[in-house]
Structure formats: structure tokens, C-alpha cells
Amino acid sequence: MREMPGTQVMSRNKALIRYTYADLPRGGEVRIATADSASLAAVREFLLAQRGDHRAGH
């Protein structure tokens, strides 16, 4: 198991990141929001790695 890119910054800046969950008809969505540029870059890095690991389209 590897450490996912971006998670160190996301953990360190957790007070600057907001997660919002909403039910959808066929599942749900999680919105991740931040005004902090370093946190935003880390979230993007994390999501890109997740998409690659799960072979999701871009």
C-alpha cells in the first residue's frame, strides 16, 4: 500500500479544506473545497492519483 500523493498536505491543512456530501439518485457526491492554493494543489494531485488507480477517464 502506498501513500497517496497530496495526502500529507491535505492532512496538515485539514482545517482549510471543507468536505460536503450529498445523496444522488444513483449514489452520492463529495465536494472538496478550499481557498488555500497549496491545499487545492494537493487535492488535485490526490484526485488525479485516484483516477489513475481506478482507471477512470479524465
PyMOL Python script that loads the backbone (N, CA, C, O; Angstrom):
from pymol import cmd

cmd.read_pdbstr("""\
ATOM      1  N   MET A   1       0.851  -1.169   0.000  1.00  0.00           N
ATOM      2  CA  MET A   1       0.000   0.000   0.000  1.00  0.00           C
ATOM      3  C   MET A   1       0.901   1.239   0.000  1.00  0.00           C
ATOM      4  O   MET A   1       1.845   1.331   0.786  1.00  0.00           O
ATOM      5  N   ARG A   2       0.604   2.176  -0.878  1.00  0.00           N
ATOM      6  CA  ARG A   2       1.439   3.375  -0.977  1.00  0.00           C
ATOM      7  C   ARG A   2       0.716   4.585  -0.396  1.00  0.00           C
ATOM      8  O   ARG A   2      -0.511   4.620  -0.303  1.00  0.00           O
ATOM      9  N   GLU A   3       1.503   5.556  -0.015  1.00  0.00           N
ATOM     10  CA  GLU A   3       0.912   6.823   0.426  1.00  0.00           C
ATOM     11  C   GLU A   3       0.441   7.565  -0.816  1.00  0.00           C
ATOM     12  O   GLU A   3       1.188   7.689  -1.786  1.00  0.00           O
ATOM     13  N   MET A   4      -0.778   8.053  -0.791  1.00  0.00           N
ATOM     14  CA  MET A   4      -1.339   8.739  -1.948  1.00  0.00           C
ATOM     15  C   MET A   4      -0.773  10.155  -2.040  1.00  0.00           C
ATOM     16  O   MET A   4      -0.609  10.829  -1.024  1.00  0.00           O
ATOM     17  N   PRO A   5      -0.478  10.599  -3.253  1.00  0.00           N
ATOM     18  CA  PRO A   5       0.007  11.968  -3.455  1.00  0.00           C
ATOM     19  C   PRO A   5      -0.999  12.985  -2.905  1.00  0.00           C
ATOM     20  O   PRO A   5      -2.210  12.819  -3.047  1.00  0.00           O
ATOM     21  N   GLY A   6      -0.484  14.013  -2.291  1.00  0.00           N
ATOM     22  CA  GLY A   6      -1.315  15.096  -1.780  1.00  0.00           C
ATOM     23  C   GLY A   6      -1.821  14.918  -0.363  1.00  0.00           C
ATOM     24  O   GLY A   6      -2.255  15.884   0.263  1.00  0.00           O
ATOM     25  N   THR A   7      -1.773  13.685   0.161  1.00  0.00           N
ATOM     26  CA  THR A   7      -2.390  13.450   1.473  1.00  0.00           C
ATOM     27  C   THR A   7      -1.639  14.105   2.634  1.00  0.00           C
ATOM     28  O   THR A   7      -2.259  14.479   3.629  1.00  0.00           O
ATOM     29  N   GLN A   8      -0.339  14.248   2.527  1.00  0.00           N
ATOM     30  CA  GLN A   8       0.392  14.911   3.618  1.00  0.00           C
ATOM     31  C   GLN A   8      -0.052  16.363   3.761  1.00  0.00           C
ATOM     32  O   GLN A   8      -0.301  16.833   4.871  1.00  0.00           O
ATOM     33  N   VAL A   9      -0.150  17.070   2.642  1.00  0.00           N
ATOM     34  CA  VAL A   9      -0.584  18.473   2.672  1.00  0.00           C
ATOM     35  C   VAL A   9      -2.038  18.561   3.100  1.00  0.00           C
ATOM     36  O   VAL A   9      -2.404  19.442   3.878  1.00  0.00           O
ATOM     37  N   MET A  10      -2.875  17.651   2.598  1.00  0.00           N
ATOM     38  CA  MET A  10      -4.294  17.657   2.977  1.00  0.00           C
ATOM     39  C   MET A  10      -4.447  17.424   4.476  1.00  0.00           C
ATOM     40  O   MET A  10      -5.280  18.068   5.113  1.00  0.00           O
ATOM     41  N   SER A  11      -3.671  16.530   5.043  1.00  0.00           N
ATOM     42  CA  SER A  11      -3.726  16.281   6.486  1.00  0.00           C
ATOM     43  C   SER A  11      -3.252  17.491   7.279  1.00  0.00           C
ATOM     44  O   SER A  11      -3.870  17.890   8.266  1.00  0.00           O
ATOM     45  N   ARG A  12      -2.157  18.060   6.831  1.00  0.00           N
ATOM     46  CA  ARG A  12      -1.595  19.217   7.530  1.00  0.00           C
ATOM     47  C   ARG A  12      -2.547  20.419   7.466  1.00  0.00           C
ATOM     48  O   ARG A  12      -2.622  21.201   8.413  1.00  0.00           O
ATOM     49  N   ASN A  13      -3.270  20.565   6.358  1.00  0.00           N
ATOM     50  CA  ASN A  13      -4.150  21.721   6.162  1.00  0.00           C
ATOM     51  C   ASN A  13      -5.627  21.361   6.310  1.00  0.00           C
ATOM     52  O   ASN A  13      -6.482  22.026   5.725  1.00  0.00           O
ATOM     53  N   LYS A  14      -5.938  20.322   7.080  1.00  0.00           N
ATOM     54  CA  LYS A  14      -7.320  19.850   7.161  1.00  0.00           C
ATOM     55  C   LYS A  14      -8.310  20.916   7.610  1.00  0.00           C
ATOM     56  O   LYS A  14      -9.483  20.851   7.243  1.00  0.00           O
ATOM     57  N   ALA A  15      -7.874  21.883   8.386  1.00  0.00           N
ATOM     58  CA  ALA A  15      -8.772  22.958   8.823  1.00  0.00           C
ATOM     59  C   ALA A  15      -9.123  23.914   7.682  1.00  0.00           C
ATOM     60  O   ALA A  15     -10.072  24.691   7.789  1.00  0.00           O
ATOM     61  N   LEU A  16      -8.363  23.856   6.601  1.00  0.00           N
ATOM     62  CA  LEU A  16      -8.580  24.752   5.467  1.00  0.00           C
ATOM     63  C   LEU A  16      -9.392  24.100   4.351  1.00  0.00           C
ATOM     64  O   LEU A  16      -9.706  24.744   3.350  1.00  0.00           O
ATOM     65  N   ILE A  17      -9.731  22.815   4.525  1.00  0.00           N
ATOM     66  CA  ILE A  17     -10.428  22.065   3.485  1.00  0.00           C
ATOM     67  C   ILE A  17     -11.812  21.678   4.006  1.00  0.00           C
ATOM     68  O   ILE A  17     -11.955  21.195   5.129  1.00  0.00           O
ATOM     69  N   ARG A  18     -12.835  21.903   3.161  1.00  0.00           N
ATOM     70  CA  ARG A  18     -14.217  21.574   3.534  1.00  0.00           C
ATOM     71  C   ARG A  18     -14.717  20.444   2.635  1.00  0.00           C
ATOM     72  O   ARG A  18     -14.563  20.489   1.414  1.00  0.00           O
ATOM     73  N   TYR A  19     -15.315  19.438   3.256  1.00  0.00           N
ATOM     74  CA  TYR A  19     -15.886  18.302   2.549  1.00  0.00           C
ATOM     75  C   TYR A  19     -17.398  18.339   2.747  1.00  0.00           C
ATOM     76  O   TYR A  19     -17.876  18.454   3.875  1.00  0.00           O
ATOM     77  N   THR A  20     -18.150  18.243   1.652  1.00  0.00           N
ATOM     78  CA  THR A  20     -19.606  18.261   1.714  1.00  0.00           C
ATOM     79  C   THR A  20     -20.133  17.057   0.946  1.00  0.00           C
ATOM     80  O   THR A  20     -19.788  16.853  -0.218  1.00  0.00           O
ATOM     81  N   TYR A  21     -20.977  16.257   1.609  1.00  0.00           N
ATOM     82  CA  TYR A  21     -21.571  15.082   0.979  1.00  0.00           C
ATOM     83  C   TYR A  21     -23.016  15.362   0.611  1.00  0.00           C
ATOM     84  O   TYR A  21     -23.725  16.050   1.344  1.00  0.00           O
ATOM     85  N   ALA A  22     -23.458  14.828  -0.532  1.00  0.00           N
ATOM     86  CA  ALA A  22     -24.852  14.929  -0.947  1.00  0.00           C
ATOM     87  C   ALA A  22     -25.277  13.608  -1.586  1.00  0.00           C
ATOM     88  O   ALA A  22     -24.541  13.024  -2.382  1.00  0.00           O
ATOM     89  N   ASP A  23     -26.476  13.146  -1.223  1.00  0.00           N
ATOM     90  CA  ASP A  23     -27.053  11.972  -1.868  1.00  0.00           C
ATOM     91  C   ASP A  23     -27.457  12.322  -3.289  1.00  0.00           C
ATOM     92  O   ASP A  23     -27.928  13.426  -3.560  1.00  0.00           O
ATOM     93  N   LEU A  24     -27.270  11.376  -4.188  1.00  0.00           N
ATOM     94  CA  LEU A  24     -27.712  11.493  -5.575  1.00  0.00           C
ATOM     95  C   LEU A  24     -28.590  10.280  -5.885  1.00  0.00           C
ATOM     96  O   LEU A  24     -28.517   9.279  -5.172  1.00  0.00           O
ATOM     97  N   PRO A  25     -29.405  10.346  -6.913  1.00  0.00           N
ATOM     98  CA  PRO A  25     -30.304   9.236  -7.224  1.00  0.00           C
ATOM     99  C   PRO A  25     -29.599   7.877  -7.358  1.00  0.00           C
ATOM    100  O   PRO A  25     -30.157   6.853  -6.964  1.00  0.00           O
ATOM    101  N   ARG A  26     -28.386   7.862  -7.906  1.00  0.00           N
ATOM    102  CA  ARG A  26     -27.675   6.595  -8.100  1.00  0.00           C
ATOM    103  C   ARG A  26     -26.392   6.524  -7.289  1.00  0.00           C
ATOM    104  O   ARG A  26     -25.449   5.847  -7.697  1.00  0.00           O
ATOM    105  N   GLY A  27     -26.332   7.200  -6.159  1.00  0.00           N
ATOM    106  CA  GLY A  27     -25.126   7.165  -5.333  1.00  0.00           C
ATOM    107  C   GLY A  27     -24.988   8.424  -4.520  1.00  0.00           C
ATOM    108  O   GLY A  27     -25.913   8.814  -3.808  1.00  0.00           O
ATOM    109  N   GLY A  28     -23.853   9.059  -4.616  1.00  0.00           N
ATOM    110  CA  GLY A  28     -23.608  10.281  -3.854  1.00  0.00           C
ATOM    111  C   GLY A  28     -22.436  11.032  -4.437  1.00  0.00           C
ATOM    112  O   GLY A  28     -21.744  10.547  -5.332  1.00  0.00           O
ATOM    113  N   GLU A  29     -22.224  12.221  -3.917  1.00  0.00           N
ATOM    114  CA  GLU A  29     -21.078  13.018  -4.347  1.00  0.00           C
ATOM    115  C   GLU A  29     -20.444  13.658  -3.137  1.00  0.00           C
ATOM    116  O   GLU A  29     -21.119  13.996  -2.165  1.00  0.00           O
ATOM    117  N   VAL A  30     -19.150  13.819  -3.209  1.00  0.00           N
ATOM    118  CA  VAL A  30     -18.401  14.539  -2.177  1.00  0.00           C
ATOM    119  C   VAL A  30     -17.754  15.724  -2.868  1.00  0.00           C
ATOM    120  O   VAL A  30     -17.011  15.566  -3.836  1.00  0.00           O
ATOM    121  N   ARG A  31     -18.044  16.907  -2.363  1.00  0.00           N
ATOM    122  CA  ARG A  31     -17.402  18.119  -2.877  1.00  0.00           C
ATOM    123  C   ARG A  31     -16.302  18.502  -1.905  1.00  0.00           C
ATOM    124  O   ARG A  31     -16.495  18.514  -0.689  1.00  0.00           O
ATOM    125  N   ILE A  32     -15.159  18.812  -2.462  1.00  0.00           N
ATOM    126  CA  ILE A  32     -13.999  19.210  -1.669  1.00  0.00           C
ATOM    127  C   ILE A  32     -13.684  20.643  -2.054  1.00  0.00           C
ATOM    128  O   ILE A  32     -13.444  20.935  -3.226  1.00  0.00           O
ATOM    129  N   ALA A  33     -13.683  21.540  -1.072  1.00  0.00           N
ATOM    130  CA  ALA A  33     -13.484  22.958  -1.360  1.00  0.00           C
ATOM    131  C   ALA A  33     -12.428  23.552  -0.433  1.00  0.00           C
ATOM    132  O   ALA A  33     -12.327  23.187   0.738  1.00  0.00           O
ATOM    133  N   THR A  34     -11.652  24.469  -0.982  1.00  0.00           N
ATOM    134  CA  THR A  34     -10.661  25.210  -0.205  1.00  0.00           C
ATOM    135  C   THR A  34     -10.307  26.496  -0.945  1.00  0.00           C
ATOM    136  O   THR A  34     -10.354  26.549  -2.174  1.00  0.00           O
ATOM    137  N   ALA A  35      -9.959  27.507  -0.201  1.00  0.00           N
ATOM    138  CA  ALA A  35      -9.481  28.759  -0.787  1.00  0.00           C
ATOM    139  C   ALA A  35      -7.949  28.828  -0.748  1.00  0.00           C
ATOM    140  O   ALA A  35      -7.350  29.764  -1.277  1.00  0.00           O
ATOM    141  N   ASP A  36      -7.332  27.840  -0.122  1.00  0.00           N
ATOM    142  CA  ASP A  36      -5.876  27.799   0.035  1.00  0.00           C
ATOM    143  C   ASP A  36      -5.232  27.141  -1.193  1.00  0.00           C
ATOM    144  O   ASP A  36      -5.563  26.003  -1.524  1.00  0.00           O
ATOM    145  N   SER A  37      -4.333  27.832  -1.856  1.00  0.00           N
ATOM    146  CA  SER A  37      -3.746  27.326  -3.100  1.00  0.00           C
ATOM    147  C   SER A  37      -2.940  26.042  -2.905  1.00  0.00           C
ATOM    148  O   SER A  37      -2.988  25.163  -3.765  1.00  0.00           O
ATOM    149  N   ALA A  38      -2.206  25.908  -1.810  1.00  0.00           N
ATOM    150  CA  ALA A  38      -1.429  24.688  -1.566  1.00  0.00           C
ATOM    151  C   ALA A  38      -2.356  23.496  -1.318  1.00  0.00           C
ATOM    152  O   ALA A  38      -2.088  22.386  -1.780  1.00  0.00           O
ATOM    153  N   SER A  39      -3.432  23.731  -0.594  1.00  0.00           N
ATOM    154  CA  SER A  39      -4.403  22.672  -0.334  1.00  0.00           C
ATOM    155  C   SER A  39      -5.103  22.265  -1.623  1.00  0.00           C
ATOM    156  O   SER A  39      -5.325  21.077  -1.858  1.00  0.00           O
ATOM    157  N   LEU A  40      -5.447  23.226  -2.450  1.00  0.00           N
ATOM    158  CA  LEU A  40      -6.103  22.944  -3.722  1.00  0.00           C
ATOM    159  C   LEU A  40      -5.195  22.106  -4.618  1.00  0.00           C
ATOM    160  O   LEU A  40      -5.652  21.155  -5.252  1.00  0.00           O
ATOM    161  N   ALA A  41      -3.931  22.450  -4.670  1.00  0.00           N
ATOM    162  CA  ALA A  41      -2.981  21.674  -5.469  1.00  0.00           C
ATOM    163  C   ALA A  41      -2.882  20.246  -4.934  1.00  0.00           C
ATOM    164  O   ALA A  41      -2.803  19.300  -5.718  1.00  0.00           O
ATOM    165  N   ALA A  42      -2.885  20.080  -3.621  1.00  0.00           N
ATOM    166  CA  ALA A  42      -2.812  18.751  -3.014  1.00  0.00           C
ATOM    167  C   ALA A  42      -4.064  17.938  -3.324  1.00  0.00           C
ATOM    168  O   ALA A  42      -3.966  16.749  -3.630  1.00  0.00           O
ATOM    169  N   VAL A  43      -5.236  18.558  -3.249  1.00  0.00           N
ATOM    170  CA  VAL A  43      -6.485  17.866  -3.573  1.00  0.00           C
ATOM    171  C   VAL A  43      -6.468  17.425  -5.026  1.00  0.00           C
ATOM    172  O   VAL A  43      -6.853  16.295  -5.329  1.00  0.00           O
ATOM    173  N   ARG A  44      -6.038  18.279  -5.918  1.00  0.00           N
ATOM    174  CA  ARG A  44      -5.970  17.930  -7.339  1.00  0.00           C
ATOM    175  C   ARG A  44      -4.999  16.771  -7.573  1.00  0.00           C
ATOM    176  O   ARG A  44      -5.277  15.864  -8.358  1.00  0.00           O
ATOM    177  N   GLU A  45      -3.865  16.814  -6.887  1.00  0.00           N
ATOM    178  CA  GLU A  45      -2.875  15.748  -7.003  1.00  0.00           C
ATOM    179  C   GLU A  45      -3.469  14.419  -6.511  1.00  0.00           C
ATOM    180  O   GLU A  45      -3.290  13.377  -7.142  1.00  0.00           O
ATOM    181  N   PHE A  46      -4.171  14.473  -5.383  1.00  0.00           N
ATOM    182  CA  PHE A  46      -4.809  13.288  -4.815  1.00  0.00           C
ATOM    183  C   PHE A  46      -5.857  12.715  -5.762  1.00  0.00           C
ATOM    184  O   PHE A  46      -5.873  11.510  -6.013  1.00  0.00           O
ATOM    185  N   LEU A  47      -6.735  13.572  -6.291  1.00  0.00           N
ATOM    186  CA  LEU A  47      -7.797  13.101  -7.178  1.00  0.00           C
ATOM    187  C   LEU A  47      -7.244  12.539  -8.487  1.00  0.00           C
ATOM    188  O   LEU A  47      -7.776  11.561  -9.012  1.00  0.00           O
ATOM    189  N   LEU A  48      -6.197  13.139  -9.010  1.00  0.00           N
ATOM    190  CA  LEU A  48      -5.570  12.620 -10.224  1.00  0.00           C
ATOM    191  C   LEU A  48      -5.015  11.214  -9.977  1.00  0.00           C
ATOM    192  O   LEU A  48      -5.162  10.328 -10.818  1.00  0.00           O
ATOM    193  N   ALA A  49      -4.382  11.017  -8.824  1.00  0.00           N
ATOM    194  CA  ALA A  49      -3.851   9.696  -8.478  1.00  0.00           C
ATOM    195  C   ALA A  49      -4.984   8.689  -8.307  1.00  0.00           C
ATOM    196  O   ALA A  49      -4.860   7.545  -8.745  1.00  0.00           O
ATOM    197  N   GLN A  50      -6.078   9.093  -7.682  1.00  0.00           N
ATOM    198  CA  GLN A  50      -7.236   8.212  -7.515  1.00  0.00           C
ATOM    199  C   GLN A  50      -7.797   7.788  -8.870  1.00  0.00           C
ATOM    200  O   GLN A  50      -8.093   6.614  -9.089  1.00  0.00           O
ATOM    201  N   ARG A  51      -7.938   8.736  -9.759  1.00  0.00           N
ATOM    202  CA  ARG A  51      -8.471   8.424 -11.099  1.00  0.00           C
ATOM    203  C   ARG A  51      -7.555   7.429 -11.819  1.00  0.00           C
ATOM    204  O   ARG A  51      -8.024   6.505 -12.482  1.00  0.00           O
ATOM    205  N   GLY A  52      -6.263   7.629 -11.679  1.00  0.00           N
ATOM    206  CA  GLY A  52      -5.318   6.719 -12.314  1.00  0.00           C
ATOM    207  C   GLY A  52      -5.384   5.319 -11.710  1.00  0.00           C
ATOM    208  O   GLY A  52      -5.366   4.326 -12.438  1.00  0.00           O
ATOM    209  N   ASP A  53      -5.461   5.239 -10.385  1.00  0.00           N
ATOM    210  CA  ASP A  53      -5.538   3.942  -9.713  1.00  0.00           C
ATOM    211  C   ASP A  53      -6.805   3.187 -10.084  1.00  0.00           C
ATOM    212  O   ASP A  53      -6.795   1.959 -10.159  1.00  0.00           O
ATOM    213  N   HIS A  54      -7.876   3.897 -10.312  1.00  0.00           N
ATOM    214  CA  HIS A  54      -9.168   3.264 -10.612  1.00  0.00           C
ATOM    215  C   HIS A  54      -9.467   3.240 -12.110  1.00  0.00           C
ATOM    216  O   HIS A  54     -10.557   2.864 -12.540  1.00  0.00           O
ATOM    217  N   ARG A  55      -8.461   3.656 -12.895  1.00  0.00           N
ATOM    218  CA  ARG A  55      -8.565   3.652 -14.364  1.00  0.00           C
ATOM    219  C   ARG A  55      -9.804   4.412 -14.860  1.00  0.00           C
ATOM    220  O   ARG A  55     -10.457   4.013 -15.824  1.00  0.00           O
ATOM    221  N   ALA A  56     -10.100   5.509 -14.174  1.00  0.00           N
ATOM    222  CA  ALA A  56     -11.222   6.364 -14.584  1.00  0.00           C
ATOM    223  C   ALA A  56     -10.777   7.293 -15.698  1.00  0.00           C
ATOM    224  O   ALA A  56      -9.612   7.688 -15.751  1.00  0.00           O
ATOM    225  N   GLY A  57     -11.682   7.640 -16.576  1.00  0.00           N
ATOM    226  CA  GLY A  57     -11.362   8.568 -17.656  1.00  0.00           C
ATOM    227  C   GLY A  57     -11.090   9.962 -17.116  1.00  0.00           C
ATOM    228  O   GLY A  57     -11.456  10.274 -15.983  1.00  0.00           O
ATOM    229  N   HIS A  58     -10.458  10.787 -17.910  1.00  0.00           N
ATOM    230  CA  HIS A  58     -10.145  12.147 -17.477  1.00  0.00           C
ATOM    231  C   HIS A  58     -11.179  13.066 -17.972  1.00  0.00           C
ATOM    232  O   HIS A  58     -11.109  14.269 -17.719  1.00  0.00           O
TER     233      HIS A  58
END
""", "prot")
cmd.dss("prot")
cmd.show_as("cartoon", "prot")
cmd.util.cbc("prot")
cmd.orient("prot")
